Amino acid sequence: MPSNAPWWRSAVIYQVYIRSFADANGDGVGDIAGIRSRLPYLKSLGIDAIWINPWYKSPMADHGYDVADYRTIDPLFGTVAEAERLIEEAHRHGIRVIPDIVPNHTSDQHAWFRAALAAGPGSPERARYVFRPGRGPDGSEPPNDWVSCFGGPAWTRLPDGEWYLHLFAPQQPDLNWEHPDVRAEFESILRFWFSRGVDGFRIDVAHGLVKHPELPDLPPRTEPAVLGPLASREPADPAPRQHVDHPHWDRDEVHDIYRAWRKVADEFPGDRSFVAEAWADTPERLAAYVRRDGLHTAFNFDFLMSSWSAKDLRAVIDDSLAMLGAVGAPATWVLSNHDVMRHPSRYGRRTVTRWTANEPYRPEGPADLALGTRRARAAALLMLALPGGAYIYQGEELGLPEVEDLPEHVLQDPVWERSGHTDRGRDGCRVPIPWGGRSAPYGFSPEDASAAPWLPQPAAWAELSVEAQTGDATSMLELYRGALRLRREHPALGDGTLTWLDAPEGVLAFARDPGFTCVVNLSPEPWPLPDHTAVLVSSTPVENGRLAPDQAAWLAV
């Protein structure tokens, strides 16, 4: 990559789920001081930036994604002054800082929404949100058939008879992005944090915001509910992907908002950037978010949702590079985040399911964590060798699995309640990570902490802590450290292009110039390594010059 290219084109960004990263004050919840204490670790890992999940003032109905004040840090996490110190210290370590921004909805405790409730139907205050009268003779039916992403209807009725829209929890009312106050307010919020040194923003629900003005009912389903439980070795071909005009997801008008945001970012020096959490039903629709006058990058959920299949992964890689390259944007690659089951547990199912945004991942059968970890090691080398940028979810570098046996009484994700206790939600991927020691809290909180971690940690995590893995050449942590070091040093890696090499079915092999080859064996049979001068790194030791099943290697050629 040219030395003058923007940093975000090839950055490796580490996701900090702040509640679960490091607790400095002993209350059982991670905080800004905890992040500051672990900056040396992040620097030694070799990442370029951290993305921090929402730290704003919030009632925590959805763990921070219900924001009451976008210019204030929640006391649970710290203060604005502490955030400014974190940004300054991170920059001294060569680490950029990207907070979350939540523009689709606010908290029901936000000053605007409280004013809207007090002002009543038809008021200017209510025009900033989506309020409507109900259907039916007495208005007792919701305005349309939209459903909440957390389960149940997307509308709540007030005592005065009006209904308000919430595509997530009732405590998260949707904003009306047709209102000029909303647009002006968020541009002001961006400037508030840019002026304090943040390097960009991750945009929550970037494909939402704009709703069809007539709020029509949902369209009939035009695709299978699930693309199928697919055998990990020979997945079936998915149905052709087609764009469906949706009344509240991925509407064309949303790009006007982001063109204005791009202008705000360009007011500040240092290549400030945005990454979109944009769920789009085709690669072409995703590419629309990252045109040259729009956002900079977008998460590649197709890669995350792929089955463990060479055919499936290659199709995702080809489509991503082609569509994003056509608009001059880099690809990004991600394996896990705070909303999905951790990938060692997904890959640990012998039947691997390709899944969609419409139907979240559902595990089939018990996880074989030895298998899942082996595949996760190979997937890490694949991800970090691909052109563009990559995201690492905290604890991924430790090989943490999903905690699938949390007791029901500790579950806190609103999905659990909204689904009528049928969907356990996302708590299993949000358990506080282990730093050291032989028992909980494994260094997450101080030894004299006044409270236990907000979610319980498994006993087996003593062997997966940073302390336990540091210096162990066979550990997941040292694999990530080594791969990230090579990624920084090797001139072929980062942004750029790749060339596919001939390989048998079930094997991915590609070259990157100068002098680099990545090979991943997803077939059931060993495969002889192609010509090379050295093995730079391998996911597990290479024996007799043959790549074992579920193994990856980087080669010097």
Secondary structure, DSSP 8 states (H G I E B T S, - for coil): --TTS-GGGT-EEEEE-GGGT--SSSSSS--HHHHHHTHHHHHHHT-SEEEE---EE---TTTTSS-SEEEEE-TTT--HHHHHHHHHHHHHTT-EEEEEE--SB--TTSHHHHHHHHH-TT-TTGGGB-EE--BSTTS-B-SS--B-TTSSBSEEE-TTS-EEE-SS-TTS-BB-TTSHHHHHHHHHHHHHHHTTT--EEEETTTT-S---TT--------S-SS--EEESSS------------SSSS-TTHHHHHHHHHHHHHTSSS--EEEE----SSHHHHHGGGSTTS-SEE--HHHHH--S-HHHHHHHHHHHHHHHHHTT---EEES--TTS--HHHHHTSSEEE---SSS-----S---HHHHHHHHHHHHHHHHHSSSEEEEETTGGGT----TT--GGG---HHHHHTTSS--TTGGG-S----SSSSTTTTSS-TT-SS--SS---GGGGGGSHHHHTT-TTSHHHHHHHHHHHHHH-TTSSSS--EE----TTEEEEEETTTEEEEEE-SSS-EE--S-SEEEEESS--BTTEE-TTEEEEEE-
